[in-house]
Amino acid sequence: MSCRIEINRFSFTGKILICLLFAMFTQSISGTLSLLPEKNGRFGVSSFPFQHYIHVGTQDGKTYTRGNFGLEFPLLSYTQSTTQLYTLELAASTHLVMIPKNLKFSVDNFYATLAIFFTGKAGKLLKWRLYPVYHLSAHLADGYSGDIIHDSVHAVSSEMVKAEAVLVPVKGIELSAAYGWYYHTVYQKHLTDRIDAGLYCCYPFIPWIKPFLYAGNEFINNRKWKYGFELIAGTLLSGKNSSRSAGLALRYFNRPDPGYFFETYEKGFGIDFFFVP
């Protein structure tokens, strides 16, 4: 019975993907399809899980170093009257959690994400993303020193459908709300859905100095609803007429650990070194 349910869920996701692709291609009669369109450096409320950054801080009384390395890569875009309406993109990231010991970095755990999504606009103030596939797999690693929650389980994974709406009331402010439904899980049978909400503000003093603030909220339904929060405040520095940038930020987080079944919490504070290619 469970196999049939998973197959039906997956086919439902496939139908959504096929319908969206069909809509893009049927509208191409009056527009232009571009393969591998140019991508400018992206830094906004939707892109934080896929940023490049090194985090150094404290957690549970220990010094931790984290590395997050990601990308968002546009595959296909549909343009009409010089306005880009839809884009099909690929996103991926790898997140390492390291505890320095004797000048060596012991990897406590790591997780990776892989997603396919569509982006578009609805009017001047609203943007959206639709992820037919959002995959996350997490693994305990050689340096892990905590208790094993499930016997003989060293890796977990999940896939969900996720929809996100982003409101841009004025330039420099983004408000987001997203809902995700898990249609397949491994060793997380109680993980069913989640809600995310975020705020991103950026007001450049001058074009190459960009102070920003990000506040992220998450509600994860894993046996019961669990709340997580992170706050990031910093500044990006970019070259003249360049989308590339680098910067420093302070980060505080208290959330269910995505690398540990969402069953324990991680709480910490530290400094981020951002790199936006």
C-alpha positions in Angstrom: 0.0 0.0 0.0 2.8 2.5 0.9 4.5 1.8 -2.4 1.4 2.7 -4.3 0.9 5.9 -2.3 4.5 7.0 -3.1 4.1 6.3 -6.8 0.9 8.3 -6.9 2.5 11.2 -5.1 5.5 11.2 -7.4 3.3 11.0 -10.5 1.3 14.0 -9.2 4.6 16.0 -9.0 5.5 14.9 -12.5 2.2 16.1 -13.8 2.8 19.6 -12.3 6.2 19.7 -14.0 4.8 18.6 -17.4 2.0 21.2 -17.2 4.3 24.0 -16.4 6.7 23.1 -19.2 3.7 22.8 -21.6 2.5 26.3 -20.6 6.0 27.8 -21.3 6.4 26.1 -24.7 2.9 27.0 -25.9 3.4 30.6 -25.0 6.7 30.7 -26.9 4.8 31.3 -30.1 4.7 35.0 -29.2 7.8 35.1 -27.1 11.4 33.8 -27.0 12.9 30.8 -25.3 16.5 31.1 -24.3 18.7 28.1 -23.4 21.2 28.8 -20.6 20.4 32.5 -20.1 22.9 34.8 -18.4 22.7 34.8 -14.6 23.7 37.8 -12.5 24.9 37.4 -8.9 21.8 36.8 -6.8 21.4 37.6 -3.1 17.9 37.7 -1.8 15.3 36.2 0.5 15.0 33.0 -1.6 18.7 32.4 -2.2 20.2 32.1 1.3 20.2 28.3 1.4 22.3 28.3 -1.8 24.9 31.0 -0.9 28.7 30.5 -0.5 29.7 31.3 3.0 32.1 30.2 5.8 30.7 30.5 9.3 32.9 30.5 12.5 31.1 30.6 15.8 30.1 28.8 19.0 27.4 26.1 19.5 26.8 24.2 22.7 29.9 25.6 24.3 32.1 24.5 21.4 33.8 26.3 18.5 32.2 25.2 15.3 33.1 26.0 11.6 30.5 25.6 8.9 30.9 25.7 5.2 27.9 26.2 2.8 28.6 26.0 -0.9 25.8 26.4 -3.4 24.6 27.5 -6.8 21.5 28.6 -8.7 21.9 27.9 -12.4 19.3 29.0 -14.9 18.6 26.4 -17.6 15.8 27.9 -19.7 13.9 31.2 -19.8 10.9 32.5 -21.6 10.9 36.2 -22.6 8.1 38.3 -24.0 8.6 41.9 -25.1 12.0 42.1 -23.4 10.4 41.0 -20.1 11.6 37.6 -18.6 8.4 35.9 -17.5 9.5 32.3 -16.6 12.8 30.6 -15.8 13.6 27.0 -15.2 16.5 26.6 -12.9 18.6 24.1 -11.0 19.8 24.7 -7.4 22.2 22.7 -5.2 24.2 23.1 -2.0 26.5 21.3 0.4 26.7 22.1 4.1 29.5 20.9 6.3 29.6 21.1 10.1 33.1 20.9 11.5 34.6 20.9 15.0 38.3 21.8 15.0 40.3 19.3 17.0 44.1 19.5 17.4 44.4 21.8 14.3 42.3 19.3 12.3 38.7 19.6 11.2 36.5 16.8 12.3 33.3 16.7 10.3 30.4 16.3 12.7 27.7 15.9 10.0 26.8 17.2 6.6 23.8 17.6 4.3 23.2 18.4 0.7 20.3 19.8 -1.3 19.3 19.5 -4.9 16.3 21.3 -6.4 14.6 22.0 -9.7 12.4 25.1 -9.7 10.5 27.6 -11.8 10.5 31.3 -11.2 8.2 34.0 -12.4 6.5 37.3 -11.7 2.9 38.2 -11.0 2.6 41.9 -11.5 5.2 44.4 -10.4 5.2 43.5 -6.7 5.0 39.8 -6.5 7.5 37.1 -7.5 7.2 33.3 -7.1 9.1 30.1 -7.1 7.7 26.5 -7.6 9.9 23.6 -6.7 8.5 20.3 -8.1 11.5 18.6 -6.6 13.4 19.7 -3.5 15.7 17.0 -2.2 17.7 17.0 1.0 20.0 14.2 2.3 21.8 14.3 5.6 24.7 12.1 6.8 26.4 11.6 10.1 30.2 11.8 9.6 33.5 10.5 11.0 33.7 13.2 13.8 30.2 12.8 15.1 30.2 12.3 18.8 26.5 12.5 19.8 23.9 9.9 20.5 22.5 7.9 17.6 18.7 8.5 17.5 17.9 5.5 15.3 19.9 2.3 15.5 22.0 1.6 12.3 20.8 4.8 10.6 23.6 6.9 9.2 21.8 8.8 6.5 18.3 10.3 5.9 16.7 11.9 2.9 13.5 13.6 1.8 11.8 15.1 -1.2 9.1 17.7 -1.2 7.1 20.0 -3.5 7.5 23.6 -2.4 5.8 26.8 -3.5 7.1 30.3 -2.5 5.7 33.8 -2.9 7.9 36.9 -2.6 6.4 40.3 -2.1 8.6 43.3 -3.0 6.6 46.4 -1.6 9.5 48.8 -2.3 13.0 48.4 -3.7 15.3 46.8 -1.2 12.7 44.9 0.8 11.5 41.3 0.2 8.9 39.4 2.2 8.5 35.7 1.5 6.1 32.9 2.5 6.5 29.3 1.4 4.8 25.9 2.0 6.4 22.5 1.4 4.8 19.1 1.3 7.0 16.0 1.7 6.0 13.3 -0.7 8.9 10.9 0.1 11.0 10.5 3.2 13.7 8.0 4.4 13.8 7.3 8.2 11.6 10.4 8.7 8.1 8.9 8.4 6.7 11.6 10.7 8.0 14.5 8.6 5.0 15.7 6.6 5.2 19.4 5.7 6.7 22.8 6.5 6.1 26.5 6.4 8.8 29.1 5.9 8.7 32.9 6.1 11.5 35.4 5.6 12.4 39.1 5.5 15.3 40.6 3.5 16.3 44.3 3.6 19.2 45.9 1.6 19.8 49.6 1.4 23.1 50.5 -0.3 24.7 53.6 1.0 26.7 53.8 -2.2 26.6 51.3 -5.1 29.4 49.1 -3.9 28.5 49.0 -0.1 25.3 47.1 0.6 24.3 46.6 4.2 21.6 43.9 4.6 19.4 42.2 7.1 17.8 38.7 6.8 15.4 37.1 9.2 14.2 33.5 8.5 11.4 31.6 10.2 10.5 28.0 9.8 7.8 25.7 11.1 8.5 22.0 10.6 5.8 19.3 11.1 7.8 16.3 12.4 5.5 14.5 14.9 4.6 18.0 16.0 5.2 21.6 14.8 8.7 22.8 15.6 9.8 26.4 15.2 13.2 27.6 14.0 14.7 31.1 13.6 17.9 32.7 12.2 19.0 36.3 12.0 21.8 37.6 9.7 23.1 41.2 9.6 26.1 42.3 7.6 27.5 44.2 4.6 28.4 43.1 1.1 31.1 44.8 -0.9 31.0 44.7 -4.7 33.1 46.1 -7.6 31.8 48.9 -9.8 29.3 47.6 -12.3 29.8 44.1 -11.1 27.2 41.6 -9.7 30.0 39.7 -7.8 30.5 40.6 -4.2 31.9 39.5 -0.8 31.1 40.4 2.7 30.9 39.9 6.5 27.9 39.3 8.6 26.8 38.2 12.1 24.5 35.2 12.3 22.4 33.9 15.2 20.3 30.7 14.8 18.1 28.5 16.9 16.4 25.9 14.8 15.7 22.1 14.2 19.0 20.7 12.9 18.4 19.9 9.2 21.5 17.6 9.3 20.1 15.5 12.1 16.6 14.3 11.3 15.0 17.7 12.4 14.7 16.0 15.8 17.3 18.0 17.8 18.0 21.7 17.9 21.1 23.6 16.9 21.7 27.0 18.5 24.7 29.2 17.9 26.2 32.6 17.1 29.1 33.6 14.9 30.6 35.4 11.9 29.8 34.6 8.2 32.2 35.3 5.4 30.1 35.5 2.2 31.2 35.1 -1.4 28.7 35.9 -4.2 30.1 34.8 -7.6 
